Amino acid sequence: MKDVTQNDYMVRATAADGAIRAFAVTTKNLVEYARVRHDTSPVMTAALGRLLSAGTMMGAMMKGDKDLLTLQIEGDGPGKGLTVTADSKGNVKGYPEVSVVALPPRSDGHLNVGGAMGNGVLRVIKDMGLKEPYVGEVDLQTGEIAEDLTYYFAASEQIPSVVGLGVLVDKDGSVLQAGGFIVQLMPFTSEEIISKLEGSLATLEPVTKMLERGFTPEVILEEVLTFFDVEFNETMPVQFQCNCSKDRITKALISVGKKGLQEMIDDGEPIHVNCHFCNTDYTFEVDELKEIAKCSRVS
């Protein structure tokens, strides 16, 4: 699938002589693309959009070109859960377990993402080419995603972090703004630096408000790190990109084996395969299944 969500981008920065590392991203286009593909209701647009934004930044923390990060939320709320996968190059994809959830807003007027997720777990899976992937899991603290990721970094990776995420949804359900930031303290950060950071965070506007005011990722980090000189190290485009294709599905069908394929052929009906990540449907006619069966191993 081609990249259709250009113009979103992420910046990577450091501050306080390397004691702080930071990421910020704007994801309006890729979140709107995900909304259209999955036909999400506003609260699920916000939920998926927040996790997609986090995925782009956390993916960029991976070092290897083939490293993959997966974020999963499983909850007992009506939204049930979310899955997002990202690589280290700014590519991200994701889907909700339930696309449409109708909930009244919170008392502050914001979309009730925590109510949609309910109680459950946040799982972070890092596939870095080792025998087994790294898996970290924490209980959801609020279900609002940013707070849950902040807790995950502290509890599972022992990295003091601040995560801010936001998605602003228009009256027609489309995405007006989306993005976020992650700020992390490196080991042995001084109390003076921590104190300064806490001071700037105390007066920080919500991410949606900053995005609504037209703040770029650079300006967002300058606001978050207002008492520090910020050094921007890298700018990276980010996009919703799914690597599904009919050829990949065909290879998966070949692996089913001749017996399984013959059962499909004997049914005499086309089969339909759906990609969860981008909601693309692939149809295979009986004649196509017969050709695939010729390539399949005996089983």
C-alpha positions, 0 to 999 in steps of 0.5 A: 500500500502506498503512503497516502499520509505525507506531511506528518512528521516527527522531531527528535531532540535533546536538552540539558546537555543530553540529560533529557531526550524528547520526541514530538510528532504531528499526525493529523493526516495519518490519523484521518486516514486511519479514521476513514479506513476503519470508519471510527466513531469520534471516541475511537478515532481519538483512542486509535489516534493517540496510540498511533501517535505514540507508536511513531515516537516509540518506534523511532526509539528502536535502533535496528532497521528491521526492529518492530514495535507493537502496542496493544491495549486490551480492556473491558470497556465497549472499545475492547482494545487497540493494536498499533505496530510501528518501525524505526523509520516512521511507518505505523499502522493500527486498528481498533477492536471495535470501530464504533463506540458511543459514549457521552463526553467526560465532565471536562468536555473531552472525549471519554477514551478511558471509558471506551477502554475500561480496565485492562492492560497495556502491552509493549512488544519489541521485536529486535531480531532476537530469539524472543521479543521483549514484552512489557505489560502494565495495568491500565491506569486511566485508559486515556493512553498517555498516562498509561504509557507514562506509567509503563515507562516508569514501571517496566523500563525504569525511565522517568517519562512524560507522555502527552497525546491529543486528537481533536475531532471535528463535528463531522467526525474528521480529524482536525489535529493530532500529535503528541510528545514524549520527554524522557530523563536519562539516568543520573539526571540532577534534581535541578533539571527535574525541578525545572522540568516539573515547573514547565509541565505545571503550566503546560497546555493540553496537547490538543490546545497546542495543536489547535493553536498551530504549534509545530512539533518543534514549538511543542517541545520548546513549550514543554522544555521552556527552561532549557535550550533545545537541540533538534537532532532529527526530523523524520516523516511519519505515515500510516503504511500497511505492507499487506498485498494480494501477493502476501495473502497468496503466500499465506494461503500457500502455507495452508497446504493442499488439503486446506486449499482443496476444502476451500475449492470444494466449497465452490465459493470465493474466499474473502480475506480482510487485513485488520490493519488497513481494512482492505478486503482481498477476494480469491475466486475458485480458479485462483485457489486452484492455481494457488493449490498447485504451488502449495506443499502437500499436507 
